[in-house]
Amino acid sequence: MQEAIILVGGKGTRLRPLTNHTPKPLLNVAGSSFIRHQIAKLMDAGVEHVVFATSYLASLFEEEFKDFSRDLQISYAVEEVPLGTGGAIRNAARLLRGGPADGPVLILNGDILSGVDLRAIVARHEDKDADVTLYLTRVADPRAFGLVPTGEDGRVLSFLEKPKTAEECVTDQINAGCYVFGRSVLDTIPADREVSVEQETFPQLVAQGRRVFGHTTEDYWRDLGTPLAFVHGSADLVVGNVTSPLVERPTEALIHPTAVVDATARVTGGSTIGPHAVIGPRVVVDRSIVGARVTVAEGARIHESVVDHDSSIGADCLLREVVVGCHAHIGADNELPAQLRLACGIRIPSLGMRVSGTATACLTVH
């Protein structure tokens, strides 16, 4: 039986306020929760049993899949105290159905969108008789990541901390958040304390001479941990820059059948419009995510932004790289600056926030 573990226990702090009420893997991406895109990809790769390594708002994962009827077994390993990435893997491994001598186990980070061929990485793992195989990707600027140099045969040589100078950038290869473990290797991770798989488990295996290999590809890869990366990843799925079994074909926008979009509005760039949303006349939604039951009034422009469910955007507003929490109300003629995050339930009056000036008369008595 091919099995997998998905690490979904993080709080997603970089995506707040969206993650104040929803774990990051359950956020909507290209018309479905991100975790469902991952599940669909695992099933395409032949996985028959998956274990969710949960912690934050753990019950919501069981709620998400309570009516799941596909041919896949799902188990839930709840992390009661922080265990780190390695500890979370070890905690989830106790629910695997196979024994120590059984086949390799796929492990995915719950916030990575990639085009890697999962069957290919498992095949490489088996061909190399590896203890662990890591999916590695190349990045233009590796200074924000730990580096993973490999030898000519693909064997991992070391795990290096984030480089501080150009001379320390000995490779552009980084850990891409997808691994294949031999089942018996999982049992060597300590079960009684917090363990980092990146800083402890992998370096120790290399130091012990275990067979740790890299699988480096040029496939699409994106960490969805920040708002801008999140909306770009969703848009890339919609337009076909990366594929998912849940997105039937590339398109300019995904609009839910229950949404109402005025004929004069433009929804472009891989945007998604959620259930029962209302998009008014002359509205522009570009490379953005508009949630369920959101209303966007006439002339508003939304670029590379997320508007969470049950919110409203007033007429002639401009949002660019903005996150609007759920149940928020943004009055007319607001111009919201880039990187702004608005808390759930906030209310901004008309003309309450602008980057550029306005000639509107002052209503205060002087």
Sequence and secondary structure as in RCSB ss.txt:
>XXXX:A:sequence
MQEAIILVGGKGTRLRPLTNHTPKPLLNVAGSSFIRHQIAKLMDAGVEHVVFATSYLASLFEEEFKDFSRDLQIS
YAVEEVPLGTGGAIRNAARLLRGGPADGPVLILNGDILSGVDLRAIVARHEDKDADVTLYLTRVADPRAFGLVPT
GEDGRVLSFLEKPKTAEECVTDQINAGCYVFGRSVLDTIPADREVSVEQETFPQLVAQGRRVFGHTTEDYWRDLG
TPLAFVHGSADLVVGNVTSPLVERPTEALIHPTAVVDATARVTGGSTIGPHAVIGPRVVVDRSIVGARVTVAEGA
RIHESVVDHDSSIGADCLLREVVVGCHAHIGADNELPAQLRLACGIRIPSLGMRVSGTATACLTVH
>XXXX:A:secstr
  EEEEE     GGGTTGGGSS GGGSEETTEEHHHHHHHHHHHTT  EEEEEE TTTHHHHHHTTT  SS EEE
EEE SS  HHHHHHHHHHTT SS TTS  EEEEETTEEE   HHHHHHHHHHTT SEEEEEEE S GGGS B  B
 TT BB   B   SSGGG    EEEEEEEEE HHHHTTS SSS   IIIIIHHHHHHTT  EEEEEE   EEE  
SHHHHHHHHHHHHHTSS  TT  S  SEEE TT EE TT EEETTEEE TT EE TT EEES EE TT EE TT 
EEES EE TT EE TT EEES EE TT EE TT EE TT EE TT EE TTS  SS       S  
